[in-house]
Amino acid sequence: MKHELKICPLGFKALSSSKRNFDYRINDRDFHFGDRLIFSEYNMTTEKFTGKRVVKFINRVQPISGIMPPYVILHLSDFSPRRI
């Protein structure tokens, strides 16, 4: 499945340079292993998209118990994981 997500400039820079390989999100989209995430940089000051995008794939969805709403840590990679 494909998910299009907003991300702030600082987070975008970290993801696009591969300095960060995870994202912390509310699991309101039913994220799964192998899903493709398209992160679009969003400037909250101007309330506009910058046009920059980066594609990542979910390697693992790690639930965080005891937190409402249900947050998850999405472990990401640059390549689509193989389904066995």
DSSP file (Angstrom, degrees, kcal/mol; ACC not computed):
  #  RESIDUE AA STRUCTURE BP1 BP2  ACC     N-H-->O    O-->H-N    N-H-->O    O-->H-N    TCO  KAPPA ALPHA  PHI   PSI    X-CA   Y-CA   Z-CA
    1    1 A M              0   0    0      0, 0.0    35,-2.7     0, 0.0     2,-0.4   0.000 360.0 360.0 360.0 151.0    0.0    0.0    0.0
    2    2 A K  E     -a   36   0A   0     33,-0.2     2,-0.4    35,-0.1    35,-0.2  -0.891 360.0-170.8-108.8 135.5    1.1    3.6   -0.6
    3    3 A H  E     -a   37   0A   0     33,-2.6    35,-3.1    -2,-0.4     2,-0.6  -0.994  11.2-152.5-126.1 130.6    0.8    6.3    2.0
    4    4 A E  E     -a   38   0A   0     -2,-0.4     2,-0.3    33,-0.2    35,-0.2  -0.913  24.8-179.3-103.4 124.5    1.5   10.0    1.3
    5    5 A L  E     -a   39   0A   0     33,-2.8    35,-3.1    -2,-0.6     2,-0.2  -0.929  25.7-128.1-129.0 145.3    2.6   11.9    4.4
    6    6 A K  E     -a   40   0A   0     -2,-0.3     2,-0.3    33,-0.2    35,-0.2  -0.612  28.5-178.0 -82.9 150.5    3.6   15.4    5.3
    7    7 A I  E     -a   41   0A   0     33,-1.7    35,-3.0    -2,-0.2    -2,-0.0  -0.983  27.0-113.4-150.1 142.9    6.9   16.0    7.1
    8    8 A C     >  -     0   0    0     -2,-0.3     4,-2.7    33,-0.2     5,-0.2  -0.291  37.0-104.9 -70.9 159.5    8.6   19.2    8.4
    9    9 A P  H  > S+     0   0    0      0, 0.0     4,-2.4     0, 0.0     5,-0.2   0.864 119.2  51.1 -56.1 -40.2   11.8   20.4    6.8
   10   10 A L  H  > S+     0   0    0      2,-0.2     4,-1.8     1,-0.2     5,-0.1   0.933 113.6  44.2 -64.9 -45.1   14.1   19.2    9.6
   11   11 A G  H  > S+     0   0    0      1,-0.2     4,-2.4     2,-0.2    -1,-0.2   0.881 112.4  53.4 -65.0 -38.5   12.6   15.7    9.5
   12   12 A F  H  X S+     0   0    0     -4,-2.7     4,-3.0     1,-0.2     5,-0.3   0.920 106.8  51.5 -61.8 -44.2   12.7   15.7    5.7
   13   13 A K  H  X S+     0   0    0     -4,-2.4     4,-1.6    -5,-0.2     6,-0.3   0.916 111.3  47.5 -59.7 -43.8   16.4   16.6    5.8
   14   14 A A  H  <>S+     0   0    0     -4,-1.8     5,-1.7     2,-0.2     6,-1.5   0.912 115.8  44.1 -65.2 -43.4   17.2   13.7    8.2
   15   15 A L  H ><5S+     0   0    0     -4,-2.4     3,-1.1     1,-0.2    -2,-0.2   0.918 113.6  49.1 -68.7 -42.7   15.1   11.2    6.2
   16   16 A S  H 3<5S+     0   0    0     -4,-3.0    -1,-0.2     1,-0.3    -2,-0.2   0.783 112.5  47.4 -71.3 -25.6   16.4   12.2    2.8
   17   17 A S  T 3<5S-     0   0    0     -4,-1.6    -1,-0.3    -5,-0.3    -2,-0.2   0.414 111.0-122.1 -91.8   2.6   20.1   12.1    3.9
   18   18 A S  T < 5S+     0   0    0     -3,-1.1    -3,-0.2    -4,-0.2    -2,-0.1   0.689  78.4 124.3  63.0  21.9   19.5    8.7    5.5
   19   19 A K  S   <S+     0   0    0     -5,-1.7     2,-0.4    -6,-0.3    -4,-0.2   0.692  75.0  43.2 -78.1 -19.1   20.6   10.0    8.9
   20   20 A R        -     0   0    0     -6,-1.5    -2,-0.2    -9,-0.1    -1,-0.2  -0.995  59.4-179.9-128.3 130.2   17.3    8.8   10.3
   21   21 A N        +     0   0    0     -2,-0.4    55,-3.0    -3,-0.1     2,-0.3  -0.065  63.4  57.2-119.8  32.4   15.8    5.5    9.4
   22   22 A F  E     -B   75   0A   0     53,-0.3     2,-0.3    36,-0.0    53,-0.2  -0.969  57.0-156.2-151.0 164.4   12.5    5.6   11.5
   23   23 A D  E     -B   74   0A   0     51,-1.6    51,-3.5    -2,-0.3     2,-0.5  -0.989  13.7-140.2-145.0 146.8    9.4    7.8   11.9
   24   24 A Y  E     +B   73   0A   0     -2,-0.3     2,-0.3    49,-0.2    49,-0.2  -0.936  38.6 154.3-110.5 117.9    7.1    8.1   14.9
   25   25 A R  E     -B   72   0A   0     47,-2.2    47,-2.9    -2,-0.5     2,-0.4  -0.935  50.4-100.4-142.8 159.0    3.4    8.4   13.9
   26   26 A I  E     -B   71   0A   0     -2,-0.3     2,-1.9    45,-0.2     3,-0.3  -0.699  41.2-126.4 -73.5 135.1   -0.2    7.8   15.0
   27   27 A N        +     0   0    0     43,-3.0     3,-0.4    -2,-0.4    -1,-0.1  -0.373  67.4 130.1 -85.4  60.6   -1.2    4.5   13.4
   28   28 A D        +     0   0    0     -2,-1.9    -1,-0.2     1,-0.2    43,-0.0   0.412  68.8  53.4 -91.5   0.9   -4.3    6.0   11.8
   29   29 A R  S    S-     0   0    0     -3,-0.3    -1,-0.2   -26,-0.0    -2,-0.1   0.300 108.6-115.7-116.9   5.9   -3.5    4.5    8.4
   30   30 A D        -     0   0    0     -3,-0.4    -2,-0.1     1,-0.1    -3,-0.1   0.970  39.5-153.9  56.3  59.4   -3.0    0.9    9.4
   31   31 A F        -     0   0    0      4,-0.0     2,-0.3     1,-0.0    -1,-0.1  -0.323  16.4-176.3 -65.1 143.8    0.7    0.8    8.4
   32   32 A H    >   -     0   0    0    -31,-0.1     3,-2.0    28,-0.1    26,-0.3  -0.945  35.6 -77.2-140.0 159.9    2.2   -2.6    7.5
   33   33 A F  T 3  S+     0   0    0     -2,-0.3    26,-0.2     1,-0.2    27,-0.0  -0.310 116.7  20.9 -51.8 132.7    5.5   -4.2    6.6
   34   34 A G  T 3  S+     0   0    0     24,-3.0    -1,-0.2     1,-0.3    25,-0.1   0.282  85.9 143.5  89.3 -10.8    6.4   -3.4    3.0
   35   35 A D    <   -     0   0    0     -3,-2.0    23,-2.2    22,-0.1     2,-0.5  -0.313  49.2-126.6 -62.8 146.4    4.2   -0.3    2.6
   36   36 A R  E     -aC   2  57A   0    -35,-2.7   -33,-2.6    21,-0.2     2,-0.5  -0.840  21.6-160.4 -96.9 128.2    5.6    2.5    0.6
   37   37 A L  E     -aC   3  56A   0     19,-3.3    19,-2.5    -2,-0.5     2,-0.7  -0.938   5.5-162.3-111.6 127.8    5.7    5.9    2.3
   38   38 A I  E     -aC   4  55A   0    -35,-3.1   -33,-2.8    -2,-0.5     2,-0.5  -0.923  11.3-160.3-110.2 107.2    6.0    9.1    0.2
   39   39 A F  E     -aC   5  54A   0     15,-2.8    15,-2.0    -2,-0.7     2,-0.5  -0.779   3.6-164.6 -91.3 123.6    7.1   11.9    2.5
   40   40 A S  E     -aC   6  53A   0    -35,-3.1   -33,-1.7    -2,-0.5    13,-0.2  -0.940  24.2-120.0-110.4 125.1    6.5   15.4    1.1
   41   41 A E  E     -a    7   0A   0     11,-2.3     9,-2.0    -2,-0.5    10,-0.5  -0.429  32.0-168.0 -65.6 130.4    8.3   18.3    2.8
   42   42 A Y  E     - C   0  49A   0    -35,-3.0     2,-0.8     7,-0.2     7,-0.2  -0.981  15.9-146.1-128.1 121.3    5.8   20.8    4.3
   43   43 A N  E  >> - C   0  48A   0      5,-2.7     4,-1.4    -2,-0.5     5,-1.3  -0.772   9.0-166.4 -87.4 111.3    6.7   24.2    5.5
   44   44 A M  T  45S+     0   0    0     -2,-0.8    -1,-0.2     1,-0.2     5,-0.1   0.732  84.1  59.2 -72.7 -21.9    4.4   25.0    8.5
   45   45 A T  T  45S+     0   0    0      1,-0.2    -1,-0.2     3,-0.1    -2,-0.0   0.938 119.7  26.5 -70.7 -47.1    5.3   28.7    8.5
   46   46 A T  T  45S-     0   0    0      2,-0.2    -2,-0.2     0, 0.0    -1,-0.2   0.568 101.1-133.2 -90.0 -10.1    4.1   29.2    4.9
   47   47 A E  T  <5 +     0   0    0     -4,-1.4     2,-0.3     1,-0.2    -3,-0.2   0.884  66.9 116.1  56.0  42.8    1.6   26.3    5.1
   48   48 A K  E   <S-C   43   0A   0     -5,-1.3    -5,-2.7     0, 0.0     2,-0.2  -0.972  70.2-111.6-137.9 152.4    2.8   25.1    1.7
   49   49 A F  E     -C   42   0A   0     -2,-0.3    -7,-0.2    -7,-0.2    -8,-0.0  -0.592  19.0-146.9 -77.2 144.8    4.5   22.1    0.3
   50   50 A T  E     -     0   0A   0     -9,-2.0    -1,-0.1    -2,-0.2    -8,-0.1   0.642  37.0-115.4 -87.9 -15.6    8.0   22.7   -1.0
   51   51 A G  E    S+     0   0A   0    -10,-0.5     2,-0.3     1,-0.4    -9,-0.1   0.300  75.6 126.6  96.3  -8.4    7.9   20.2   -3.8
   52   52 A K  E     +     0   0A   0    -11,-0.2   -11,-2.3     2,-0.0    -1,-0.4  -0.666  34.5 176.8 -85.4 138.1   10.6   18.0   -2.3
   53   53 A R  E     -C   40   0A   0     -2,-0.3     2,-0.3   -13,-0.2   -13,-0.2  -0.975  15.8-169.1-139.5 152.4    9.7   14.3   -1.8
   54   54 A V  E     -C   39   0A   0    -15,-2.0   -15,-2.8    -2,-0.3     2,-0.4  -0.995  14.8-142.3-141.1 141.6   11.4   11.2   -0.6
   55   55 A V  E     +C   38   0A   0     -2,-0.3     2,-0.3   -17,-0.2   -17,-0.2  -0.885  24.0 169.4-107.8 133.0   10.3    7.5   -0.8
   56   56 A K  E     -C   37   0A   0    -19,-2.5   -19,-3.3    -2,-0.4     2,-0.4  -0.905  22.2-137.1-134.0 163.4   10.9    5.0    2.0
   57   57 A F  E     -CD  36  77A   0     20,-2.6    20,-1.9    -2,-0.3     2,-0.5  -0.945  22.7-114.4-124.2 146.2    9.6    1.5    2.8
   58   58 A I  E     + D   0  76A   0    -23,-2.2   -24,-3.0    -2,-0.4    18,-0.2  -0.678  30.3 173.1 -83.1 123.0    8.4    0.0    6.1
   59   59 A N  E    S+     0   0A   0     16,-3.5     2,-0.3    -2,-0.5    17,-0.2   0.727  72.6   0.5 -93.0 -30.5   10.7   -2.8    7.4
   60   60 A R  E     - D   0  75A   0     15,-1.2    15,-2.7   -28,-0.1     2,-0.6  -0.972  55.9-145.4-160.0 142.1    8.9   -3.1   10.7
   61   61 A V  E     - D   0  74A   0     -2,-0.3    13,-0.2    13,-0.2   -28,-0.1  -0.961  20.6-166.5-109.9 116.0    6.0   -1.5   12.6
   62   62 A Q  E     - D   0  73A   0     11,-2.8    11,-2.5    -2,-0.6     2,-0.1  -0.893  10.7-145.2-108.7 107.8    6.7   -1.3   16.3
   63   63 A P  E     - D   0  72A   0      0, 0.0     2,-0.6     0, 0.0     9,-0.2  -0.368   4.7-142.7 -68.4 149.4    3.7   -0.6   18.5
   64   64 A I    >   -     0   0    0      7,-1.8     3,-0.9     3,-0.1     7,-0.4  -0.929  22.9-144.6-113.7 105.3    4.2    1.5   21.6
   65   65 A S  T 3  S+     0   0    0     -2,-0.6     3,-0.1     1,-0.2     7,-0.0  -0.312  73.5  28.0 -74.3 151.3    1.9    0.1   24.3
   66   66 A G  T 3  S+     0   0    0      1,-0.2     2,-0.5    -2,-0.0    -1,-0.2   0.464  91.4 110.2  83.7   2.4    0.1    2.2   26.8
   67   67 A I    <   -     0   0    0     -3,-0.9     4,-0.4     4,-0.1    -1,-0.2  -0.939  63.8-124.2-113.7 130.0   -0.1    5.4   24.7
   68   68 A M  S    S+     0   0    0     -2,-0.5    -3,-0.0     2,-0.2     0, 0.0  -0.959  92.4  36.7-116.6 136.8   -3.4    6.6   23.4
   69   69 A P  S    S-     0   0    0      0, 0.0     2,-0.8     0, 0.0   -41,-0.1   0.672 113.2 -97.2 -65.6 170.5   -4.0    7.1   20.5
   70   70 A P        -     0   0    0      0, 0.0   -43,-3.0     0, 0.0     2,-0.2  -0.417  47.2-170.3 -68.4 103.9   -1.9    4.2   19.3
   71   71 A Y  E     -B   26   0A   0     -2,-0.8    -7,-1.8    -7,-0.4     2,-0.3  -0.617   2.3-169.4 -87.9 152.0    1.5    5.5   18.2
   72   72 A V  E     -BD  25  63A   0    -47,-2.9   -47,-2.2    -2,-0.2     2,-0.6  -0.957  23.0-128.8-136.6 156.6    4.0    3.3   16.3
   73   73 A I  E     -BD  24  62A   0    -11,-2.5   -11,-2.8    -2,-0.3     2,-0.7  -0.948  23.8-152.0-102.7 123.7    7.6    3.5   15.4
   74   74 A L  E     -BD  23  61A   0    -51,-3.5   -51,-1.6    -2,-0.6     2,-0.5  -0.870   3.8-150.0 -98.3 115.0    8.0    2.8   11.7
   75   75 A H  E     -BD  22  60A   0    -15,-2.7   -16,-3.5    -2,-0.7   -15,-1.2  -0.758  26.4-161.7 -84.9 124.8   11.4    1.4   10.9
   76   76 A L  E     - D   0  58A   0    -55,-3.0     2,-0.3    -2,-0.5   -18,-0.2  -0.714  20.0-177.8-116.6 156.5   12.3    2.5    7.3
   77   77 A S  E     - D   0  57A   0    -20,-1.9   -20,-2.6    -2,-0.3   -59,-0.0  -0.940  35.3-121.8-142.2 166.8   14.6    1.6    4.4
   78   78 A D  S    S+     0   0    0     -2,-0.3     2,-0.3   -22,-0.2   -23,-0.1   0.658  94.8  57.5 -80.7 -17.3   15.3    3.0    1.0
   79   79 A F  S    S-     0   0    0    -22,-0.1   -22,-0.2   -23,-0.0    -2,-0.1  -0.853  93.7-100.5-119.9 150.7   14.4   -0.3   -0.7
   80   80 A S        -     0   0    0     -2,-0.3     2,-0.1     1,-0.1   -21,-0.1  -0.507  42.1-124.3 -67.0 126.7   11.3   -2.4   -0.7
   81   81 A P        -     0   0    0      0, 0.0     2,-0.3     0, 0.0    -1,-0.1  -0.433  25.8-110.4 -71.3 147.9   11.7   -5.4    1.7
   82   82 A R        -     0   0    0     -2,-0.1     2,-0.5     2,-0.0   -48,-0.0  -0.608  24.8-135.0 -78.3 135.2   11.2   -8.8    0.2
   83   83 A R              0   0    0     -2,-0.3    -1,-0.0     1,-0.1   -49,-0.0  -0.795 360.0 360.0 -90.6 130.3    8.1  -10.6    1.4
   84   84 A I              0   0    0     -2,-0.5    -1,-0.1     0, 0.0    -2,-0.0   0.415 360.0 360.0-100.9 360.0    8.8  -14.2    2.3
